[in-house]
Amino acid sequence: MAETAWFTYDDFADRVGDEFRVRVPDADHLTLVLSEVTAGAEPSGTGPDGAERQQFSLIFRSPSGHQLSQGTWELEHDRMGELALFLVPIEPDADGPRFEAAFA
């Protein structure tokens, strides 16, 4: 299983539009596109390197219209490698299903 790292806003800020492959039980994978990276107003704590992390959230879109249940999913990214994120389905929009990963 992929590990959940101490991610920061900067790890994802320049990845909007990138594809992340999700391993799903009923198919080889599902492709999600990172559509938003939003920084929060509050600091969230000190990481393993001693640096303070700002709260942030990620919004992913499922171009295929496939829905995922809430939970920790293994994702793969061409440059970031394997990562585990807790994804929560949120209100779909006109383009289809959306999922959020929040970091506090």
N, CA, C and O of each residue as an XYZ file, in Angstrom:
416
protein
N       0.837     -1.185      0.000
C       0.000      0.000      0.000
C       0.878      1.242      0.000
O       1.917      1.277      0.658
N       0.458      2.253     -0.736
C       1.168      3.530     -0.769
C       1.076      4.195      0.595
O       0.095      4.020      1.318
N       2.099      4.953      0.937
C       2.113      5.642      2.218
C       1.489      7.019      2.090
O       1.540      7.653      1.036
N       0.888      7.474      3.212
C       0.381      8.821      3.271
C       1.500      9.705      3.788
O       1.918      9.579      4.939
N       1.978     10.588      2.947
C       3.095     11.454      3.297
C       2.590     12.735      3.950
O       1.388     13.001      3.973
N       3.523     13.528      4.482
C       3.211     14.840      5.035
C       3.238     15.825      3.866
O       4.242     16.495      3.625
N       2.121     15.900      3.148
C       2.034     16.755      1.980
C       1.812     18.207      2.374
O       1.286     18.498      3.449
N       2.217     19.113      1.493
C       1.967     20.533      1.677
C       1.275     21.081      0.430
O       1.218     20.419     -0.606
N       0.763     22.275      0.548
C       0.135     22.965     -0.573
C       1.083     23.000     -1.776
O       0.671     22.767     -2.912
N       2.353     23.294     -1.507
C       3.339     23.412     -2.596
C       3.550     22.109     -3.373
O       3.949     22.140     -4.537
N       3.283     20.965     -2.734
C       3.426     19.688     -3.436
C       2.429     19.554     -4.584
O       2.683     18.832     -5.549
N       1.289     20.253     -4.482
C       0.220     20.092     -5.467
C      -0.095     21.355     -6.261
O      -0.778     21.271     -7.282
N       0.380     22.519     -5.829
C      -0.018     23.801     -6.432
C       0.204     23.839     -7.938
O      -0.610     24.409     -8.664
N       1.280     23.248     -8.414
C       1.557     23.278     -9.853
C       1.100     22.009    -10.571
O       1.535     21.742    -11.692
N       0.239     21.235     -9.945
C      -0.229     19.973    -10.536
C      -1.676     20.046    -11.043
O      -2.218     19.033    -11.485
N      -2.311     21.230    -10.985
C      -3.686     21.355    -11.477
C      -3.705     20.965    -12.952
O      -2.889     21.437    -13.744
N      -4.641     20.102    -13.302
C      -4.751     19.575    -14.657
C      -4.060     18.234    -14.832
O      -4.254     17.561    -15.844
N      -3.248     17.838    -13.845
C      -2.550     16.549    -13.927
C      -3.504     15.385    -13.676
O      -4.511     15.519    -12.981
N      -3.160     14.248    -14.257
C      -3.929     13.024    -14.051
C      -3.320     12.185    -12.936
O      -2.101     12.056    -12.829
N      -4.187     11.622    -12.113
C      -3.818     10.701    -11.048
C      -4.619      9.425    -11.281
O      -5.843      9.470    -11.404
N      -3.937      8.299    -11.340
C      -4.605      7.012    -11.547
C      -4.932      6.397    -10.190
O      -4.086      6.339     -9.298
N      -6.170      5.941    -10.051
C      -6.651      5.335     -8.812
C      -6.874      3.862     -9.055
O      -7.524      3.478    -10.027
N      -6.336      3.035     -8.176
C      -6.594      1.592     -8.271
C      -7.986      1.320     -7.716
O      -8.286      1.628     -6.563
N      -8.827      0.737     -8.564
C     -10.197      0.425     -8.151
C     -10.445     -1.068     -8.311
O      -9.884     -1.707     -9.201
N     -11.293     -1.622     -7.440
C     -11.504     -3.079     -7.467
C     -12.142     -3.614     -8.747
O     -11.843     -4.735     -9.157
N     -13.017     -2.829     -9.388
C     -13.752     -3.356    -10.538
C     -13.114     -3.018    -11.885
O     -13.716     -3.263    -12.930
N     -11.901     -2.456    -11.872
C     -11.189     -2.114    -13.107
C      -9.706     -1.994    -12.781
O      -9.317     -2.001    -11.613
N      -8.889     -1.885    -13.810
C      -7.462     -1.701    -13.573
C      -7.189     -0.406    -12.840
O      -6.463     -0.382    -11.846
N      -7.783      0.683    -13.341
C      -7.626      1.971    -12.689
C      -8.687      2.945    -13.202
O      -9.339      2.716    -14.220
N      -8.828      4.023    -12.466
C      -9.710      5.124    -12.817
C      -8.841      6.370    -12.838
O      -8.014      6.551    -11.945
N      -9.001      7.214    -13.813
C      -8.207      8.432    -13.896
C      -8.981      9.598    -13.304
O     -10.108      9.885    -13.708
N      -8.352     10.273    -12.331
C      -8.881     11.509    -11.771
C      -7.996     12.648    -12.223
O      -6.788     12.476    -12.382
N      -8.590     13.813    -12.431
C      -7.847     15.009    -12.800
C      -7.911     15.984    -11.630
O      -8.991     16.275    -11.116
N      -6.759     16.483    -11.214
C      -6.719     17.480    -10.149
C      -7.219     18.798    -10.727
O      -6.586     19.372    -11.613
N      -8.369     19.282    -10.220
C      -8.973     20.476    -10.806
C      -8.792     21.731     -9.953
O      -8.876     22.843    -10.473
N      -8.543     21.568     -8.641
C      -8.362     22.739     -7.775
C      -7.407     22.396     -6.639
O      -7.402     21.277     -6.128
N      -6.605     23.377     -6.257
C      -5.770     23.305     -5.058
C      -6.006     24.619     -4.331
O      -5.701     25.689     -4.859
N      -6.551     24.540     -3.112
C      -6.926     25.734     -2.376
C      -6.232     25.773     -1.027
O      -6.303     24.816     -0.256
N      -5.558     26.884     -0.741
C      -4.904     27.069      0.557
C      -5.915     27.610      1.552
O      -6.749     28.451      1.217
N      -5.830     27.111      2.794
C      -6.681     27.602      3.858
C      -6.050     28.804      4.542
O      -4.925     29.193      4.226
N      -6.782     29.384      5.475
C      -6.313     30.585      6.161
C      -5.520     30.284      7.431
O      -4.833     31.161      7.954
N      -5.609     29.063      7.923
C      -5.002     28.724      9.205
C      -3.836     27.755      9.041
O      -3.862     26.893      8.162
N      -2.812     27.895      9.887
C      -1.765     26.859      9.922
C      -2.342     25.597     10.541
O      -3.298     25.658     11.313
N      -1.763     24.461     10.204
C      -2.353     23.215     10.693
C      -1.446     22.397     11.592
O      -1.878     21.373     12.120
N      -0.238     22.803     11.777
C       0.636     22.035     12.651
C       2.024     21.909     12.075
O       2.306     22.345     10.959
N       2.876     21.306     12.860
C       4.273     21.162     12.487
C       4.518     19.770     11.929
O       4.102     18.771     12.517
N       5.192     19.714     10.800
C       5.481     18.451     10.152
C       6.732     17.799     10.704
O       7.375     18.338     11.605
N       7.081     16.632     10.162
C       8.241     15.893     10.639
C       9.560     16.645     10.453
O      10.540     16.369     11.145
N       9.579     17.590      9.522
C      10.808     18.360      9.302
C      10.856     19.628     10.149
O      11.797     20.413     10.040
N       9.840     19.831     10.992
C       9.785     21.002     11.849
C       9.105     22.202     11.221
O       8.875     23.204     11.898
N       8.776     22.119      9.928
C       8.113     23.228      9.235
C       6.609     23.176      9.487
O       6.016     22.101      9.585
N       6.005     24.357      9.590
C       4.566     24.435      9.779
C       3.858     24.315      8.437
O       4.302     24.876      7.435
N       2.755     23.580      8.427
C       1.994     23.382      7.195
C       0.719     24.209      7.255
O       0.060     24.291      8.291
N       0.385     24.817      6.129
C      -0.868     25.543      5.980
C      -1.963     24.548      5.626
O      -1.703     23.583      4.907
N      -3.190     24.763      6.117
C      -4.306     23.932      5.695
C      -4.503     24.106      4.191
O      -4.288     25.191      3.651
N      -4.913     23.031      3.520
C      -5.211     23.119      2.089
C      -6.127     21.979      1.691
O      -6.293     21.007      2.429
N      -6.717     22.110      0.519
C      -7.570     21.032      0.011
C      -7.337     20.844     -1.482
O      -6.904     21.752     -2.192
N      -7.638     19.643     -1.922
C      -7.520     19.254     -3.319
C      -8.896     18.840     -3.816
O      -9.631     18.155     -3.105
N      -9.247     19.243     -5.015
C     -10.486     18.782     -5.646
C     -10.095     18.025     -6.910
O      -9.389     18.542     -7.776
N     -10.572     16.789     -6.990
C     -10.347     15.942     -8.156
C     -11.658     15.759     -8.898
O     -12.735     15.793     -8.303
N     -11.555     15.566    -10.188
C     -12.722     15.290    -11.019
C     -12.535     13.938    -11.692
O     -11.424     13.564    -12.067
N     -13.635     13.215    -11.838
C     -13.623     11.937    -12.534
C     -14.182     12.147    -13.934
O     -15.398     12.218    -14.111
N     -13.295     12.249    -14.940
C     -13.790     12.491    -16.292
C     -14.672     11.368    -16.822
O     -15.510     11.593    -17.695
N     -14.487     10.173    -16.302
C     -15.272      9.049    -16.793
C     -16.653      8.984    -16.152
O     -17.486      8.169    -16.548
N     -16.898      9.848    -15.154
C     -18.182      9.817    -14.464
C     -18.276      8.740    -13.405
O     -19.340      8.554    -12.815
N     -17.206      8.034    -13.150
C     -17.191      6.957    -12.163
C     -17.172      7.538    -10.753
O     -16.429      8.477    -10.467
N     -17.990      6.975     -9.886
C     -18.072      7.437     -8.499
C     -17.199      6.570     -7.606
O     -17.148      5.353     -7.784
N     -16.509      7.186     -6.643
C     -15.740      6.469     -5.625
C     -16.409      6.673     -4.282
O     -16.989      7.730     -4.034
N     -16.339      5.686     -3.418
C     -16.858      5.852     -2.066
C     -15.828      6.597     -1.215
O     -14.650      6.665     -1.567
N     -16.282      7.145     -0.109
C     -15.375      7.822      0.807
C     -14.395      6.821      1.392
O     -14.781      5.730      1.810
N     -13.124      7.200      1.420
C     -12.121      6.319      1.987
C     -10.733      6.636      1.480
O     -10.539      7.557      0.687
N      -9.776      5.867      1.945
C      -8.392      6.039      1.522
C      -8.171      5.251      0.245
O      -8.437      4.051      0.184
N      -7.685      5.939     -0.767
C      -7.457      5.351     -2.077
C      -5.994      5.494     -2.449
O      -5.346      6.484     -2.110
N      -5.481      4.495     -3.148
C      -4.114      4.544     -3.656
C      -4.124      5.206     -5.025
O      -4.828      4.770     -5.936
N      -3.336      6.262     -5.156
C      -3.224      6.998     -6.400
C      -1.803      6.903     -6.922
O      -0.860      6.722     -6.151
N      -1.654      7.022     -8.218
C      -0.338      7.056     -8.857
C      -0.256      8.291     -9.733
O      -1.196      8.619    -10.458
N       0.868      8.963     -9.659
C       1.118     10.150    -10.469
C       2.470      9.978    -11.136
O       3.397      9.449    -10.524
N       2.596     10.416    -12.375
C       3.834     10.196    -13.123
C       5.068     10.749    -12.424
O       6.123     10.115    -12.468
N       4.973     11.904    -11.784
C       6.150     12.492    -11.128
C       6.157     12.303     -9.612
O       7.228     12.230     -9.009
N       4.982     12.223     -8.987
C       4.923     12.089     -7.525
C       5.014     10.635     -7.076
O       5.316     10.362     -5.914
N       4.758      9.709     -7.981
C       4.777      8.294     -7.629
C       3.475      7.866     -6.982
O       2.407      8.389     -7.303
N       3.570      6.906     -6.065
C       2.386      6.375     -5.388
C       2.100      7.184     -4.129
O       3.012      7.540     -3.382
N       0.815      7.469     -3.905
C       0.407      8.164     -2.705
C      -0.969      7.680     -2.278
O      -1.771      7.257     -3.110
N      -1.235      7.741     -1.002
C      -2.530      7.358     -0.465
C      -3.227      8.612      0.038
O      -2.669      9.359      0.843
N      -4.452      8.844     -0.439
C      -5.219     10.014     -0.026
C      -6.605      9.595      0.422
O      -7.207      8.688     -0.153
N      -7.111     10.265      1.460
C      -8.480     10.055      1.915
C      -9.367     10.972      1.081
O      -9.306     12.195      1.210
N     -10.188     10.374      0.230
C     -11.057     11.125     -0.681
C     -12.499     11.073     -0.215
O     -12.993     10.030      0.215
N     -13.170     12.218     -0.306
C     -14.572     12.336      0.078
C     -15.354     12.817     -1.146
O     -15.008     13.844     -1.731
N     -16.402     12.089     -1.542
C     -17.233     12.581     -2.643
C     -17.899     13.897     -2.215
O     -18.418     14.002     -1.104
N     -17.879     14.887     -3.095
C     -18.561     16.147     -2.825
C     -19.562     16.394     -3.943
O     -19.652     15.615     -4.892
N     -20.307     17.474     -3.826
C     -21.355     17.783     -4.789
C     -20.808     17.768     -6.218
O     -19.862     18.494     -6.524
N     -21.393     16.951     -7.088
C     -20.954     16.973     -8.490
C     -21.358     18.301     -9.118
O     -22.259     18.984     -8.633
N     -20.685     18.652    -10.192
C     -21.095     19.831    -10.944
C     -21.494     19.378    -12.345
O     -21.657     18.183    -12.590
N     -21.648     20.313    -13.249
C     -22.114     19.987    -14.599
C     -21.170     19.038    -15.332
O     -21.579     18.348    -16.266
N     -19.899     19.003    -14.904
C     -18.916     18.141    -15.567
C     -18.797     16.760    -14.933
O     -18.043     15.925    -15.433
N     -19.523     16.495    -13.843
C     -19.520     15.169    -13.260
C     -19.062     15.104    -11.821
O     -18.994     16.123    -11.134
N     -18.740     13.876    -11.357
C     -18.361     13.642     -9.960
C     -17.078     14.381     -9.560
O     -16.167     14.562    -10.367
N     -17.036     14.802     -8.286
C     -15.863     15.466     -7.736
C     -15.553     14.844     -6.374
O     -16.434     14.330     -5.685
N     -14.269     14.909     -6.011
C     -13.804     14.331     -4.763
C     -12.817     15.300     -4.098
O     -12.029     15.960     -4.775
N     -12.875     15.373     -2.761
C     -11.989     16.285     -2.047
C     -11.069     15.522     -1.107
O     -11.468     14.553     -0.461
N      -9.828     15.987     -1.048
C      -8.870     15.551     -0.033
C      -8.503     16.811      0.731
O      -8.011     17.772      0.140
N      -8.738     16.819      2.056
C      -8.472     17.990      2.875
C      -7.320     17.697      3.829
O      -7.218     16.605      4.388
N      -6.462     18.687      4.002
C      -5.286     18.553      4.867
C      -5.354     19.652      5.914
O      -5.298     20.840      5.598
N      -5.477     19.233      7.158
C      -5.600     20.201      8.255
C      -4.376     20.180      9.143
O      -4.307     20.930     10.117
